[in-house]
Every structure is written in C-alpha cells, then in structure tokens.
Amino acid sequence: MSSLVRRLAIIGVLCFGAALAADNLEGLRGPTPLDQEPKAPRMAIVENFDVKRGRAYTSQPPTIPHAIDRYEITRNVNYCMYCHSRVRNEEFGAPMVSATHYMDRDQDFLAEISPRRYFCTQCHVVQTDAPLKVDNRFVDVYELIEREQQAADPPAPEAKEKKE
C-alpha cells in the first residue's frame, strides 16, 4: 500500500511542477492572455527579386520568387500557367512546371495540367521577409552526409617544420 501512496505522491509533485512551469511559458501569441486578442503583427513584405531559393528537403515545392497579388487562379483561369506552361515558359524566361503536374493519379501524361495540380498556391507560397516564429534546426541530408564524411576522414595533421 505504501508503494501506491509513494507513486501517487510522485505523480502529484510532477503534475504540480508541470503546472508551475506552464505559467512561465510564452507561446506564439506572446504574453497576451488567452481571453484577449493580441495585436496583429506587421504583414510580411513579398520579396519580388525573381531569385530562386534553395529547397530545404527533397520534394519541397519551390517557393514563388515574385508577387502574385493580382494573379487570378479560379476553376476557369490560372494566371500562373500563362508564363509557366510548356508552350510559353521559354518566351517569358519562366521555369516550366514539373512534368508531374501533367500526370493524373494513374501516372498517365495529360495534354494539359492535371486538375490535382491546377491550384498552384495549394503547395507553392511567395517568398517574404517574415521572421521565423520558431527556431529551425533543419539540416539538409547532403550536409549531414558531408559532416559524416568529414568526421570519418579527418584532415591530416600539418607537418611541423624542423628547426635547424
């Protein structure tokens, strides 16, 4: 019986400690209490540099390197495809959308963009100057491989010059 009481006491102390620690936590809302609305942050500015960014992981959709504020993407019109389609991409110097965008779910190629890939902003987002809300410690797989190789093959020690 005393073992059960001891376990319950330990659980109680841990729960009490967690509750105390939770009072000091500050989430993405900042210090604003839950029953109040925080002040809205400044709208991020869209970077309109037409510079492609690298990708953080395999199969990451590329970000959009220009403003798309007035682009119409409806079921009848897709303004993105005006420049990025197979027929016009060279004329505008825009990258053509991936061949996978022209495949249906059975992996058959279509003449036009697949309905599953038609609404570009489902996956692709514009590049902005928005600060990161949480720390990002992501390391690309190629960087991990390089670190591992460097650890396995450390550089040779430098030869010391002989004093004469």
Short mmCIF file of the C-alpha atoms (twelve columns), coordinates in Angstrom:
data_MODEL
# 
_entry.id   MODEL 
# 
loop_
_atom_site.group_PDB 
_atom_site.id 
_atom_site.type_symbol 
_atom_site.label_atom_id 
_atom_site.label_alt_id 
_atom_site.label_comp_id 
_atom_site.label_asym_id 
_atom_site.label_seq_id 
_atom_site.Cartn_x 
_atom_site.Cartn_y 
_atom_site.Cartn_z 
_atom_site.pdbx_PDB_model_num 
ATOM 1   C CA . MET A 1   0.000   0.000  0.000   1 
ATOM 2   C CA . SER A 2   2.825   2.417  0.796   1 
ATOM 3   C CA . SER A 3   4.250   1.832  -2.698  1 
ATOM 4   C CA . LEU A 4   0.988   3.047  -4.226  1 
ATOM 5   C CA . VAL A 5   0.939   6.133  -1.982  1 
ATOM 6   C CA . ARG A 6   4.559   6.899  -2.895  1 
ATOM 7   C CA . ARG A 7   3.772   6.632  -6.628  1 
ATOM 8   C CA . LEU A 8   0.738   8.892  -6.291  1 
ATOM 9   C CA . ALA A 9   2.804   11.439 -4.339  1 
ATOM 10  C CA . ILE A 10  5.490   11.448 -7.048  1 
ATOM 11  C CA . ILE A 11  2.860   11.893 -9.780  1 
ATOM 12  C CA . GLY A 12  1.283   14.738 -7.785  1 
ATOM 13  C CA . VAL A 13  4.619   16.518 -7.376  1 
ATOM 14  C CA . LEU A 14  5.391   16.123 -11.099 1 
ATOM 15  C CA . CYS A 15  1.966   17.480 -12.102 1 
ATOM 16  C CA . PHE A 16  2.343   20.430 -9.707  1 
ATOM 17  C CA . GLY A 17  5.810   21.188 -11.136 1 
ATOM 18  C CA . ALA A 18  4.484   20.996 -14.699 1 
ATOM 19  C CA . ALA A 19  1.647   23.385 -13.812 1 
ATOM 20  C CA . LEU A 20  4.120   25.869 -12.319 1 
ATOM 21  C CA . ALA A 21  6.353   25.626 -15.385 1 
ATOM 22  C CA . ALA A 22  3.366   26.160 -17.698 1 
ATOM 23  C CA . ASP A 23  2.697   29.531 -16.070 1 
ATOM 24  C CA . ASN A 24  6.065   30.754 -17.344 1 
ATOM 25  C CA . LEU A 25  5.597   29.523 -20.927 1 
ATOM 26  C CA . GLU A 26  5.078   32.011 -23.734 1 
ATOM 27  C CA . GLY A 27  3.628   30.683 -26.973 1 
ATOM 28  C CA . LEU A 28  3.410   32.198 -30.428 1 
ATOM 29  C CA . ARG A 29  0.740   34.585 -29.091 1 
ATOM 30  C CA . GLY A 30  3.345   36.251 -26.906 1 
ATOM 31  C CA . PRO A 31  2.399   37.384 -23.397 1 
ATOM 32  C CA . THR A 32  -1.239  38.116 -24.347 1 
ATOM 33  C CA . PRO A 33  -3.708  36.211 -22.129 1 
ATOM 34  C CA . LEU A 34  -5.978  33.705 -23.877 1 
ATOM 35  C CA . ASP A 35  -9.111  35.767 -23.215 1 
ATOM 36  C CA . GLN A 36  -7.657  38.771 -25.096 1 
ATOM 37  C CA . GLU A 37  -6.819  39.316 -28.746 1 
ATOM 38  C CA . PRO A 38  -3.105  40.041 -29.413 1 
ATOM 39  C CA . LYS A 39  -2.034  42.933 -31.630 1 
ATOM 40  C CA . ALA A 40  -1.700  41.719 -35.220 1 
ATOM 41  C CA . PRO A 41  1.921   41.525 -36.441 1 
ATOM 42  C CA . ARG A 42  3.087   43.570 -39.423 1 
ATOM 43  C CA . MET A 43  2.202   41.994 -42.762 1 
ATOM 44  C CA . ALA A 44  5.254   40.351 -44.302 1 
ATOM 45  C CA . ILE A 45  6.605   42.054 -47.417 1 
ATOM 46  C CA . VAL A 46  6.709   39.863 -50.507 1 
ATOM 47  C CA . GLU A 47  10.208  39.606 -51.927 1 
ATOM 48  C CA . ASN A 48  9.926   40.415 -55.602 1 
ATOM 49  C CA . PHE A 49  13.502  39.638 -56.650 1 
ATOM 50  C CA . ASP A 50  12.824  36.807 -59.124 1 
ATOM 51  C CA . VAL A 51  15.585  34.814 -57.425 1 
ATOM 52  C CA . LYS A 52  15.056  31.105 -56.903 1 
ATOM 53  C CA . ARG A 53  15.668  29.904 -53.346 1 
ATOM 54  C CA . GLY A 54  17.145  26.560 -52.487 1 
ATOM 55  C CA . ARG A 55  14.902  23.850 -51.123 1 
ATOM 56  C CA . ALA A 56  15.094  22.579 -47.578 1 
ATOM 57  C CA . TYR A 57  14.075  18.988 -48.264 1 
ATOM 58  C CA . THR A 58  13.532  16.547 -51.098 1 
ATOM 59  C CA . SER A 59  10.264  17.122 -52.967 1 
ATOM 60  C CA . GLN A 60  9.710   20.539 -51.357 1 
ATOM 61  C CA . PRO A 61  7.645   22.650 -53.741 1 
ATOM 62  C CA . PRO A 62  9.715   25.640 -54.869 1 
ATOM 63  C CA . THR A 63  8.687   28.994 -53.437 1 
ATOM 64  C CA . ILE A 64  7.335   31.707 -55.743 1 
ATOM 65  C CA . PRO A 65  10.057  34.371 -56.239 1 
ATOM 66  C CA . HIS A 66  7.679   37.180 -57.250 1 
ATOM 67  C CA . ALA A 67  4.479   38.874 -56.131 1 
ATOM 68  C CA . ILE A 68  1.205   37.210 -57.127 1 
ATOM 69  C CA . ASP A 69  -1.235  39.673 -55.526 1 
ATOM 70  C CA . ARG A 70  -3.322  40.162 -58.647 1 
ATOM 71  C CA . TYR A 71  -2.975  36.676 -60.103 1 
ATOM 72  C CA . GLU A 72  -6.285  35.022 -60.777 1 
ATOM 73  C CA . ILE A 73  -6.494  31.318 -60.073 1 
ATOM 74  C CA . THR A 74  -10.043 30.067 -60.457 1 
ATOM 75  C CA . ARG A 75  -11.502 26.938 -61.978 1 
ATOM 76  C CA . ASN A 76  -11.618 28.748 -65.351 1 
ATOM 77  C CA . VAL A 77  -8.354  30.740 -65.254 1 
ATOM 78  C CA . ASN A 78  -4.855  30.043 -63.940 1 
ATOM 79  C CA . TYR A 79  -2.670  33.103 -64.435 1 
ATOM 80  C CA . CYS A 80  0.462   31.220 -63.305 1 
ATOM 81  C CA . MET A 81  0.216   28.960 -66.329 1 
ATOM 82  C CA . TYR A 82  0.339   31.989 -68.636 1 
ATOM 83  C CA . CYS A 83  4.127   32.072 -68.104 1 
ATOM 84  C CA . HIS A 84  4.910   28.633 -66.678 1 
ATOM 85  C CA . SER A 85  3.152   26.402 -69.223 1 
ATOM 86  C CA . ARG A 86  5.059   24.185 -71.647 1 
ATOM 87  C CA . VAL A 87  4.174   26.472 -74.554 1 
ATOM 88  C CA . ARG A 88  5.152   29.851 -73.085 1 
ATOM 89  C CA . ASN A 89  7.863   29.269 -70.483 1 
ATOM 90  C CA . GLU A 90  10.776  29.978 -72.856 1 
ATOM 91  C CA . GLU A 91  9.129   33.160 -74.144 1 
ATOM 92  C CA . PHE A 92  8.896   34.546 -70.594 1 
ATOM 93  C CA . GLY A 93  12.056  33.001 -69.149 1 
ATOM 94  C CA . ALA A 94  9.978   31.250 -66.512 1 
ATOM 95  C CA . PRO A 95  10.686  27.699 -65.351 1 
ATOM 96  C CA . MET A 96  8.243   25.191 -66.773 1 
ATOM 97  C CA . VAL A 97  6.171   23.365 -64.190 1 
ATOM 98  C CA . SER A 98  7.346   19.851 -63.454 1 
ATOM 99  C CA . ALA A 99  6.250   17.021 -65.714 1 
ATOM 100 C CA . THR A 100 4.486   15.517 -62.692 1 
ATOM 101 C CA . HIS A 101 1.991   18.388 -62.903 1 
ATOM 102 C CA . TYR A 102 0.829   16.917 -66.226 1 
ATOM 103 C CA . MET A 103 0.174   13.428 -64.796 1 
ATOM 104 C CA . ASP A 104 -3.072  12.056 -63.476 1 
ATOM 105 C CA . ARG A 105 -3.332  9.830  -60.405 1 
ATOM 106 C CA . ASP A 106 -2.655  6.753  -62.560 1 
ATOM 107 C CA . GLN A 107 0.660   8.300  -63.710 1 
ATOM 108 C CA . ASP A 108 -0.651  8.820  -67.257 1 
ATOM 109 C CA . PHE A 109 0.503   12.007 -69.001 1 
ATOM 110 C CA . LEU A 110 -2.104  14.599 -69.954 1 
ATOM 111 C CA . ALA A 111 -2.076  17.321 -72.621 1 
ATOM 112 C CA . GLU A 112 -2.996  19.986 -70.039 1 
ATOM 113 C CA . ILE A 113 -2.084  20.435 -66.395 1 
ATOM 114 C CA . SER A 114 -3.683  17.901 -64.076 1 
ATOM 115 C CA . PRO A 115 -6.720  19.102 -62.104 1 
ATOM 116 C CA . ARG A 116 -4.913  17.822 -58.980 1 
ATOM 117 C CA . ARG A 117 -2.100  20.333 -59.604 1 
ATOM 118 C CA . TYR A 118 -4.132  23.209 -61.023 1 
ATOM 119 C CA . PHE A 119 -4.346  25.423 -57.922 1 
ATOM 120 C CA . CYS A 120 -0.668  26.362 -57.539 1 
ATOM 121 C CA . THR A 121 -0.944  28.087 -54.168 1 
ATOM 122 C CA . GLN A 122 -2.032  24.844 -52.519 1 
ATOM 123 C CA . CYS A 123 1.663   23.950 -52.410 1 
ATOM 124 C CA . HIS A 124 3.672   26.956 -53.596 1 
ATOM 125 C CA . VAL A 125 3.985   30.125 -51.500 1 
ATOM 126 C CA . VAL A 126 5.541   33.515 -52.136 1 
ATOM 127 C CA . GLN A 127 8.867   34.420 -50.560 1 
ATOM 128 C CA . THR A 128 8.559   37.022 -47.822 1 
ATOM 129 C CA . ASP A 129 10.725  38.785 -45.276 1 
ATOM 130 C CA . ALA A 130 8.726   37.231 -42.422 1 
ATOM 131 C CA . PRO A 131 10.852  36.305 -39.400 1 
ATOM 132 C CA . LEU A 132 10.835  32.706 -38.217 1 
ATOM 133 C CA . LYS A 133 8.375   32.170 -35.363 1 
ATOM 134 C CA . VAL A 134 10.198  29.090 -34.103 1 
ATOM 135 C CA . ASP A 135 13.834  28.068 -34.284 1 
ATOM 136 C CA . ASN A 136 14.590  25.942 -37.332 1 
ATOM 137 C CA . ARG A 137 17.463  23.481 -36.922 1 
ATOM 138 C CA . PHE A 138 16.781  21.587 -40.144 1 
ATOM 139 C CA . VAL A 139 19.906  20.201 -41.807 1 
ATOM 140 C CA . ASP A 140 19.772  19.023 -45.410 1 
ATOM 141 C CA . VAL A 141 20.631  15.369 -45.989 1 
ATOM 142 C CA . TYR A 142 23.615  16.313 -48.176 1 
ATOM 143 C CA . GLU A 143 25.043  18.444 -45.378 1 
ATOM 144 C CA . LEU A 144 24.621  15.525 -42.969 1 
ATOM 145 C CA . ILE A 145 26.469  13.212 -45.365 1 
ATOM 146 C CA . GLU A 146 29.269  15.763 -45.751 1 
ATOM 147 C CA . ARG A 147 29.625  16.134 -41.973 1 
ATOM 148 C CA . GLU A 148 29.721  12.369 -41.586 1 
ATOM 149 C CA . GLN A 149 32.425  12.048 -44.254 1 
ATOM 150 C CA . GLN A 150 34.500  14.784 -42.636 1 
ATOM 151 C CA . ALA A 151 34.222  13.077 -39.256 1 
ATOM 152 C CA . ALA A 152 35.271  9.744  -40.781 1 
ATOM 153 C CA . ASP A 153 38.181  11.255 -42.738 1 
ATOM 154 C CA . PRO A 154 39.686  13.995 -40.545 1 
ATOM 155 C CA . PRO A 155 42.266  16.201 -42.283 1 
ATOM 156 C CA . ALA A 156 45.876  15.100 -41.966 1 
ATOM 157 C CA . PRO A 157 47.820  16.939 -39.252 1 
ATOM 158 C CA . GLU A 158 50.082  19.647 -40.571 1 
ATOM 159 C CA . ALA A 159 53.752  18.703 -40.744 1 
ATOM 160 C CA . LYS A 160 55.851  20.660 -38.267 1 
ATOM 161 C CA . GLU A 161 58.855  22.408 -39.669 1 
ATOM 162 C CA . LYS A 162 62.202  21.175 -38.419 1 
ATOM 163 C CA . LYS A 163 64.315  23.728 -36.628 1 
ATOM 164 C CA . GLU A 164 67.841  23.896 -37.959 1 
# 
